[in-house]
Amino acid sequence: MREFDARIVRQGQLHSLRLQAVDIDDARRQLQDAQVVSLRQRTSFQWPGRRARFALNLFIQELVVLLDAGLVLVESVETLRDKAAPGVNRQVLSELLESMYQGNAFSRAMQAKPEIFPTLLVATAASSEHSGQLSVALRRYHHFEAHLETVKKRVSSALMYPLVVLGVGAVILLFLLFFVIPRFASVFDAMSDLPATARFMVWWGGRVEQQGGLLMGGLAVLVTSLVLLARTEAVKRRLGAWLWKIPSLGAQRTLFILARFYRTAGMLLMGGMPAVSALEMAGALLPTERQGDLGRSLSDIRAGQPLSTTLARHRLTTPVAERLLRVGEQSGELAAMCERIAQFHDEALERAIELFSKVFEPLLMLVVGGLIGLIVFLLYMPIFELAGSIQG
């Protein structure tokens, strides 16, 4: 829904009012009994590049609460629409309700807006809404997203400290190179028979004095170009392919991929979706290089081959996952076993993140400190050499 400011004449008096409508034609229809003087849509200031987003997680949480309280689905969405402030949230909920009023199912109404409602959420709702377990399925999806967000935050926090150390170290190095070393170089400039380290400082100090602005500008352009280049998709793919070739990083990436794959499959199975359809839907989360393995696995499963053996043959399991899947096939608890597989892989991934924090951060401090110490050593070594030559 959009907001419009209108000035109208009604019963010989001029009135100013604000109304909500889908578009300007809808607003004019609401004012048919009055003479419209002016009608314009309200605009709110937004920072460039930042658009209002639909609060999907909050919508799911509140919808689950209302459904658990006994409200029917349409009434729950109407309640959330009425309490929403004017803006994108109310507009999306109004469009969702309009589609449901026309007889569409909740999942079909969400499917019409793929930019807001993920495919996994639509599939989760579709697999459970007819069984009366929609609130359970939505709660399960919310827990899935919350867990995935927790993992992302853990990885981000593990990388934040090294990035801060690198940033501070880079600032210190630039300060030493462009301010401290040229000052020291002026001390040795008038001396003869200088040692090699002093000659290097004199040379660098001269370059900074003559072309300091050009050097700083060139360095800034180089850093900016590297940052922009690193944000392109082609470079990201190449860097990712290079990083995942490192055995330890590749193994942790595999754990994360499989944990997300099995948790998604387990969630869909719990909602009543058939195993093949659940695996096919969860396979959309796999990277491109694993899509072919999943396609061959699904073909073998449709041909009647056991799920655990087939996924293991096509490298979509670990030894632990294969055994748990076999137990799930025999006991009929395949959905629960998929969730246990995801939990097992998540625990292994958390241990790897913790080990990374304990080992990599001190190592990075050592490297940055070593570089700074090397420059300080180069600064003072000529003084020690000159002092030794004077004493000699």
Summary of the structure (lengths in Angstrom):
residues: 392
radius of gyration: 31.7
end to end distance: 88.2
largest distance: 109.0
contacts: 1076
relative contact order: 0.07
helix: 75%
strand: 6%
